[in-house]
Amino acid sequence: MSEAKVSFMDKLQDWMMEKVLPVANTLSNQRHLASVRDAMTLLIPLTIVGGFAVLLVQPPITEGSTNGFLLAWQAMATGPIGAALWPVYFLTMGCLSIYVCAGVAHFLAKRYELNTITSVISALAVFIIISGAFDMAAGSLNYSYFGASYMFGAILVAIISVEVTNFFMKRDIKIKMPDSVPPNVTAPFEALIPFGATVIGMLVIDGLIKNVTGAGFTSLVFTIFQPLMRATGSIPSVLLINFIITFFWFFGIHGDNMVAPVTNPITTAALAVNAEAYASGGTVPYVYAGAAATVFGQWCFFFCLQILMMFFCKSSRLKNLVKVSIVPSMFNINEPGVFGIPTVLNVFLFIPGAICSMLNFLIYALAANAGLVRKFMVAAPWTTPGPLNAFLATGFDFRAIILWLIIFALDIAITLPFMRSYDKQLLAEETAEAD
């Protein structure tokens, strides 16, 4: 029996190395995608520091709790320590789009052999100009326009800015200085024409998009995808939403934040109806309520990656990463793993991620509709660990913990061969670098 399982695993890994690896290599070697991938790795320290900061100021405590430790933690979070840590979170994880814009511009300019400093500054300036963050009345910038939800727009701005610069430089269209002028002086003048062209061009594009859609360039992804995500709460629509979330995460975009403006009103209203029905002794109607699709979805899968890295992976990269990423992931802060593994543009992990995120919720939905576990009726803090969140949100139903653990074990089984193949690729790269 065990031999058949080993044989199947070997065949699956061979299939992935034959079919998936070429796709992964193609993505890795394409200059724009490779620049995005490299830029994401720069976010690792930001996501780790920001993740721990938000963990400390968001204790997993429910209203009316009498736990002394959690109450002391909450008091700390609302005091001077919390006041000092909130800016750490807002200016790291809360402004990821700025950092990824700079990173993409740097790596893409490096591949084109352009001046990286001027390319980064130009891309950042263009992104900030068209982001919509500037409040004319207040004379200040709204940092919320620099969050992970706008990362896709930041990536596009960086690519466009560097491509325009490369276009002008290849054709020698630039302000030329005498040979006696040092390179650090000539570089800003050489960047002036392409920067001006990029600013003017992006302002025109941004204005046209605003006239047509009502939203600017950096918000275009919302405009395109939100009509596709308007759901009634049916199981098929929720499965589609979970796939879209995984699809966004594949490109480094915070999938949960992207769908939240559409899904939050639905899940919040359903949660209230469920709570009222439970309190009155009636039938709790909605399975898609509160954080059900997330608790029994992406959170389960992302923590599964941490366990696989800890116990099954051999590459130095993954073994070292899990030491700092597993604690934040326990509290549903998954960015260190997303950008550190990375899952971004990682075909090996996109496949199991899509499968698990949909299968997890489907299993929970079928179990809840069959009465094997209660439906969500309480909103637990988002930093509450997955199984505990399920327990609290279902009104202290221990069966929810058991179901979560069963689903978690299933995610481990599904993801293991994919993670092993990815780990094998990393080991080969590390061996090649050592030689």
N, C-alpha and C positions, 0 to 999 in steps of 0.2 A: 504493500500500500504506500509506504513512504517512498519507495523507489519511483513509483508512478508520479508522485508529487514532485520529487526532485527532477525527474525527467521533464515534466511539464514546465517547471520553473526554468530549466535550462533552455528549453525550446522557446519559451517566451522571451527570455533575455537575448537569445540568438536572433529572434525576430526583431527585437528592438534595436539591436546593434546593426542589423542589416537594413531595416526600414526607417527607424526613427533617427538613428545617429546621422545619416546623410542630411536629413532635414535640419537637425540641430547644428551640424557643421556649416550648412549653407547660411543659416541665420547668424551664426557666430562670425562668419567671414564677410557678410554684407556690411559695408562700412557704416551705413546709418544705424542699422540695428546693433552692430557691435559697439558703436559709440554710445547708444542708449544703454546697452548692457553694462559697459564699463562705468558709465555715469552712475548707474544704480548702486554699484559697489561703494562709491564715495559716500553714499547715504548711511552706511552701516553705523559709524560712530554717532551720527545724529539721531538715528532711530533708537539706538540703545540708550543713550543719555536721555532723550526725550521720552522714551518708553518708561524708564524707571521714574522719571519726574512725574509723569501723569499717574503712574501706579501709586506713588506716595500721596498724591493729592486727591485721588479718587478711591477711597477705601471701599471694599465690597460689603457695605452695611445697608441693611434695609430699615425702613421707617419703623420706629418702635423697638429697635434692638436694645437689649440690656447687656450685651457682651462688653465687659469692661475694657478688654484690649481694643476692640473695634471702636468703642466710644472715645478712648484716648487717642487712637489713630485719627479719628474724625476731628477731634479738637486740634490736633497738630496740623491737620490739612487745612483747617479754616483759620489758623493763626499765622504768625509771621513766617514760619517755615513754608507754609502753603503759598503765601504771597510771594516768597522768593522763588519757589519752584515753578509756579505757573508760567512766568516769562520764559523759563528754560524750555518748557514744552511748546509754547506758542512760537518761539523763534527757532526751534529745531524741526520737529514733526509738523508744526503748524505752518511752516514756510517751505516745505519740501520742493515746491515747484521752482522756486528761485535757485535752489542748489542744483536741481537736476538740469535746469536750463544752462547753468554755468558749466556743469560737467559734460553735457552733450556737446556744447560748443567747443570746449577744450579738446575733447578726444577727436571730434570730427575735423577740427582745424589742424590738429596734429597729423591726422592721416593725409590731409591735403598739403602738409608742410607749410601752413600759413602761420602767421604770428598768433600764438595762442592767447596771449594776454589781451590784445586788442579785440580778438574774436569773442572772447568771453565777455568783455565789457560791452561790446556792441550788442551781443545777443541779450544780455541782461537789461540793457537800456531799452531795447525794443520791446521786450516782454513787459517790463514795468509800464511803459508808455501806453500799450494797448490793452493792458490787463483790466482796466476799469477800476483799479484800486485807488486812484487819486480822487479825493473828495474836494472839489473846488471850493465849496462853502467853508469847510473846516480847514482847508489847507494842509491836509494830512493824508497818509496812505492807510487803507484798510487792509490789514494783513490777511484777512480771510480769502482774498483773491489770490493769495500765494500758496494756498493749501494743496493737499494731494489731489483734490478733485479737479484742479486746473493743470495737473501735470502733463496731460496729453497736449494741451495748448502750448505749454512751455517747451516741450520737446519739439513740436513743429516750428515754433519761433526760432529755436536754436538752430535747427537744420536749415531753415530758410535763410537765416542771417548768414550762416557760414557758406551756404551755396552761392548766395549773391556775392559775397566777398571773393570766393574762389573764381566766380565768373569774371569779375572785373580784373582780378590779379592775373589770371591766365591771359587776358587780352591786353595786359599792361595799361589798363585804364586807371590811372591813379595820379595823385599829385607827386611830382618827382622833385627830389631835393638833390643838391650837389653831392658828389661822392664823398666829400670831406665831412659831411654831416654824419654824426654817429647814428647807428641803426636804431637805438632807443628813441631818438628824436624823430627820425623819418617815419617810423612805424605808425604813430598816430595820424600823421598827415596822409599816409598811404591808405589808411582805413577810412578817411573822411568821406570820399565819394561813395564807396559801397555802403557805408553806414547811413549816409543821407538818403541814398536810393532805397535802402531797406525800410527806413522809417517812413518815408513818403508812401512807398508801395504798401506796407502793412497798414498804415492809417487808412488808405483808400479801401483796401480789402475789408478791414474791420468796419468801416463805415457802410460799405455795401451789404455786408452780412447783417449789420444792425438794422438796416432799412428793410431787409427781406424777412429776417427771423425775429427781430426784436432783441437779440442777444449778440454780444461781440464775438470776435474770433476765438478767444480763449474759452468761451462758454459754448462753443459750437457743438461739442460732443453731447452736452445736455440736450440741445435742441434736436439733434439727430436721433438720439436713442430714447428719450423719454416717451415719445408716442408709442414706441414698441414695448414699453414696460408697464403701460397702464393695465393693471390686472384686476380681476374681480375676486381674487382670493382662491380660485379653483386650483386644485393640485397641479394640473398641466401648466397653468400660467406661473405658478410658483417655481416649478422645475425650470421653466424657461428663464425666470428671473435669476435663479441660482447659477444657471449656465452663463448668463450675461455677466454676473458678478465675477465669476471665474475668468471669463474672457477679458474683462477689464484688468484684473490682477495680472494676467499674463503679460500685459503691456505696462505694468507698473503703476496702473491707475487704481486708486482706492475704490474697488467695486462697490462696497457697501455704501460709501458716501455718495456714489453716483446714482444709485437707485433709491436712496433714502427719501429725497423729496417726493417721489411718487408713492413709495411703499409705506412710509411712516404713517400717513393719515389712515391708510387701510388697516395696518396692523394695530395702531393705537386704538382706533374705534372698535376693532374686533376684540381687543383685550378688555375694554370697558364693558362690552356686551357680555363677554364670557364671565367676567367677575360678577356682574349683576345677576346673570342666570344662575351661577353657582350659589350666590348668597341667598337667592330666593328658592333654591332647591329644584330649579328647572334644569333642562338639558342644555349643557354648554355647547354652543353651535359651531364656533369657528376654530379650525385647526391652524389656519394661517393668522396667528395673533402674536403680538409682542415680538420677542426675539427668537421665536421657534425655529424659523428657517435658518437662522444664523447659529444658534446653539447646536441644533442638529444639522449642521451644514459645514460652512467654512471653518468655524472654530475647531470643530472636531478634527478636520483634515489637517489644519495647520499644526495642531499639537501632535498629531500622529507623525508629522515630519520630524519633530524634535526627538521623539522616542526612537525613530529609525536612525537618526544621526547618532544618537547616544550609544545604541546597542548593536547596530548592524553595519555602520559605515566605517571605512578604514582610512579615507583620505584625510590629510592633515587639516585641510580647509574646513571640512564639515565637523570634524572632531573638536577643533578649536572654537568654531562658531557656536556650537550647541552649549558650550560652557557659559556663554553670556546671553544667549537667546532663549534658553528654556524657561527661565523664571518669568520674563515678560510674557512669553507665550502662554504660560499657565494662567495668566490673568487677561488673556485675549488681546495682548499687544503683540501683533505678529509681524510688524514691519522689519525688525532685525532679521528674521528668517527670510522674509520675502525678498529683501534686497541683499541679504548675505549669502544665501544658498547659491545663486538666487533662483526664485521661481519665475522671475521676469524673463520672458523670451526663452523659457526652458521647456521644450517640448516633452521631455521625459516626465515632468511633473504636471504639465498642463492636462495631459490625458487622464491620470488618476484623479487629479483635482476636480475636473469636470464630472467624472463618473461618481466620485464620492459625494460631492456637494449635492447632486441630484438624488442619488440613491439614499443618502442619509435622511433627507427630509421625507422622501417617499415612504421609507420604513416607519418613521415617526408618525406620519400622517395616517398610514394604514392602521398602526397600533392604536393611535388616538381615536380614530373613527370606530374601531372595533371595541373600544372601552378597555383596552389593556393598560392604558396609561391616560392620565388626565390631560386635557388641553391647557395651554398657557392661559393664566388669568391674573398673573402678578408681574409687574415690571421690576426685575432685579437689576442692580447696578451692572453696567456693561463690563466692568472689570471683575465680576464674579466668575470664578472658574467654571468651566462648562458643566460638569455633572452637578455641582452645587447650584448653579443657575437653573438648571432643569428642575431640580428638587424644589427650589423656592418658587419658581414661576408656575409650577403646576399645583401649588398649594400644599407643599410638603408631601409629595407623592414619591415614596422611595422607589417605586417601579420606574420612575423617570431616570433615576441614577443607573439602575440596572440596564435599562434600554440604551442609555448613552454609552455605557461601557461596552455593550454588545456591538453597537455601531462603531465605536472606536476600534475594537478588535477587528471588525470587518475592514475598516479603512487601512489598518496595518497590513492585513493580508493582501488587499488590492494594491497598495502602494509599494510594498516591499520589493517586488521585482523591478519596478521602474526606478526606485531609489538605488538599488544595487547596480543597475546599468549606468546610472549617472555617476555613482561613486566610482565605478570602474573607469569611466572616462576621466574623472578628476585624478585618479591614481596614475593613469597613463600620462597625463599632462605633468603631474608633479615629478614623475620619474624622468620624463624627457627634460624638464628644467634642471633637475639634479645632475643629469649627465652633461 
